Amino acid sequence: MDDIGNSYLYRERKSGSDSHPQPTSGSPETTISNSPAYPPRPSGDLTRQIGHRHFLNMAPPKRALIAVTSAHAPLYPKGQETGLFITEALHPFNVFREAGLDVDLVSETGTYQPDWLSQQPDWLPEKDRKVWEDHSSEFRSKLDALLKPGDIDPAKYGIFFASAGHASLIDYPDAKGLQSIASKMYADGSIVSAVCHGGAIFPGIIDPATGKSIIAGRKVTGFTTQGEEEEGVLDTIKSWNRPTIESSAASAGATYIPPPGPWDAFAYTDGRIVTGANPASAHVTAEAAVKAFQKL
């Protein structure tokens, strides 16, 4: 039985749209992957293949955990700072809630700073801005009361979702608390997902069954190096001594799948690993994570 790697393709330049992007003809696309079958074909220790929870035939908790970057740093032309790209957490939050999942938000230090660009009208349309500026909204109230890794019991969640912003390149590679949560969730059979620069966390999420990253031998997508060049921020990333997402994926033993274009909304599913390419992909990546979750 071959694995089906589901590739969802949408055409949209920005995440800032009051309506969801419309799929192109033939979307969602289906590609054939050489990865282990989904669910993975059992071999050897079943718990290593499908997770302890699945081995015991336990339903995964209907609860999602969205990770948020704690980092911030100057990135934009006038020194404005990168941080959490708002819609990369807000859109998945909305998708998970609409799917009937409870949602919590966590960062490595329990703090966050919003990315400057993500607050601009082109990237934060009026509908999203109202939620963002309403401190009593469920999303904003949870974001402003971020949990820390020590507050989290991984066994209570069925989906881990790494939101992003360029700042995640800074802290996610060393976010041992978040990585440990995701590693335990993956070992239990949960979905682990990331969008845009959120994939910077993957090399440090170790599969205890193999001692390697959970994306080793898998196919993933994420923000393109071409996109970094177009934004004019590649030199800044190099000054942080951090790899691009493409390089990060390769270092973890994964095969990087690029979107058709740097700004096309695109999500890719390989087993219990779900990834998205850019801010415009946050919604469809979360939808793909829910779809994978419903197969568990």
N, C-alpha and C positions, 0 to 999 in steps of 0.2 A: 504494500500500500504506500503510495507516494504522499509526501506532505504537500498540502496546498498552501502556498504563500499568497495571501490575499493582498493585493495592491490596489488601494483606493486612490483614484486620481481626480482632482478637481482643478479647474482653471480659475485662479483668482490672484491678483497682484498683492493684495494686502489682507490682513486679518480684519481690518475695520470695515465691516459690512453689516447692515442691520438685518439682512437676510442671509441664510446659509448659502454657500457657494453651490452652484448647480453642477452636477456631474457632466462630464463630456460624454459623447456617444460611446457606448460600450463600457462605461464605468458602472460598477466597479470592475477593474480588470482582474483576471486571475492568472497567476504565473505558477509554474511548477518549480518547487524547490527540491534540492537534494538533501535537505535536512531530515532528521528522523520524523516518522509519521506523527500526525496530530490526531488523537492523543498519541504520544510516543510509543513505538512498538516495544513492549516489555522485553527486557533481556537482563539476566542477572538479577540483582536486587531490585524488585519492583518499586520500592520506595525511592530509589535513586532515579527511576525513570519518570514517575508520575507524581511524586510528592507523598509525604506521609498522610495528609488528609485524604487524598484520593485512594491510597492503598486501603484506608479504613472505611472507604465509601462514605465520607462525610461531606456534606454540602459546604461550599465555601461561604464565608460570611458576606452578606450583602452590604459591604462597607468598603469605601475607597479612601485611600490616603494619598493626598497630593503633597509632594515635596516642593519646597520653595527655597530659592537661593538666599543665603544670608549675606552674600558679598555685594559690594558696590565699588565702582572705580570710574574715573574719568574715561570717556570713550568718544564722545561726540565733538564736533568741531570747536565749540565754544567752551569745552570742558565739562559739559553736562555729563552726568553719570549714568552708567548702566546699572541695572539691578534686576528685580523681578519684572519680566514682561507681563503686564497685567492680564491680558486676554489669554495667555498661555496657562494661567491658573483658573481664570473666571470661566472660560468656555468649557473646559473639562468639568469644573464644578457643576455647571448647569446641566451638562449631559448626564453626569452621574446621578444628580438629584432627580432628573426627569425619568431616569431608568429605575428609580425607587431605591437607590443606594444612599445610605448615610455617608457623609463625607467629613473628614478631618483634614487639617492642614498642619504641616510640620516643617521646621527648618533646623539646620544643624545647631544653631545658637538660640532659636526662638525669636529671632529678629529678621527683619527684611527692610529693603528700601526699594521703592518702585523705579523702574527704568524710565528715564526722561522721555525717550522716543515713544514709549508705550502709552504715554499720557496725552500725546498729540492727537488732534481730531482725525487725521488720516488712519490712525491705528486704534483709536478708542471712540467708536461711534456713540451717538447720543444714548442709545439703549444701554450700552455697557457703562457709559460714563455715569448714568444715574445710579446704577448699582454700586459702582466704585466710590462715588461721592456720598452715598448713603451709609453712614457708619452703623446704622441699625439693621442693614440688610444682613441676611444670613452669611453671605460670602464675606463681606467686609468685617463683620463682627468676629468671624472665625479667623480671618487673616490678621486682624489686629490683636488677637489673643493666640498667636501661634504656639503650637505645642513644640516641645523639645523631644529628641529621640528617647530620653529616659521616661517620657510620659506615655510612650507607645507600647502596646502589646501586639506584636506582629500577627499573632494567631487570630486577632479579631478583624482582620482585613482580607478582602479577596482581590483587591486591585491596588497596586502601587503605581503612582503616576508622577514622574519627574517633570515638573514645569521648568521653565528656563528664563532666558534673558542671557546676554553675553556674560553676565557676572557669574553664571553657573560654571563657566570654564575655570573660574578662580577657585571656588570652594568645593564643588562637587567631587573633584578627584581625590580630595583628602577628607571628605565628609564621612568619617568612619561610622558615626551613629546611623546616618541614613542608609549607608551601604549595608550595615549589619541588619537593619530592619528588612530591606529588600531581599537580602540573601536568605533570611529565615522564611520570608513569605514565599519566595520561589521554591525553597526546599519543601514547603508545605503544599505546593501545588497551585499557588496563586498566580495572577497575571502581573507581570512587571512591564511597565511602559514608560516612554519618555518622548518628549517633543522637542524639536529644534536643537538647542545646545544642551538639553537635559541629558542627552546621551553621554555627556562627559562623566557621568556617574558610573557607567557600565563597567569599565575596567576594574573598579574596586568592588563590584558586587560579585562575590565568589560563590560558585556552586559547591557546597560542601562535598558533594558526591565525586567531583572531579578535581577540585582544587584550582580550577580555572574560572575565568569570568563566565557568567551565565550566557554571554553572547558568543563565546568561542564556538566556531563552527556554524554560527547562525548568520542570517541576513538581516541587516538593519538599515534604516535611513536616518537622516538628520540634516542639519544645516550644511550647505555646500561650501567648499572652499571658494568656489566661484562667487558665491554670495558675499563672503567676507571681502573679497577683492572689489566687488562692485560697491560695497558700502565704504570702502577705504579704511577698513579697520584691521587688516591682516597684520600690519606692522605692530599695532598696539597689542594684539594677541600674542605676537612673538615676544614683545617686551615683558609680558606677564610670564613668559617661559611656560606657556601652555600649548598643547597641540590643538589643531582643528578637530572637528568632529570626525571627519574622514580619517585622519591620522589616528585618532583615539580608537576608532572602531577597529582599524587594522592592527593596532597594538594589542587589542584584546582577542585577536584571532577571528574577528567577524568579517564578513563580506559586506562592503558598503553598497547600497542600492541608491543611486541618485534619483531625485525627482526629475521629470522632463525638463523643468526649468527651475532656477533657484527660488522663485516665488510662487510656483504652482503648489497648491494644497495637495499633499500626498502622504499617505500612511501605508505602512507595510507590516504585515503580521507573519511571524514565523513561530509557530507553536504558541507558547505562552509569553513570547516577547513581542511587544507591539510598539512601533516607533513612528514618528511623524517628522516631516522635513523642516518646518518653519512656522512662524506665528499663524499663518493662514491655515495651517494643518491641525491646530489644537482641537478644533471641534471634531473633525473626522477621525483623528487619532483616538480621542476619547470614545467615540462611537465604535471604533474597531476594538478597543479594549473591552467595552461592554459586550460586544458580540463574542469575543473570545471567552470572556467570563461566563457567558450563558451556555457555553459548550462544556464547561467543567463538570 
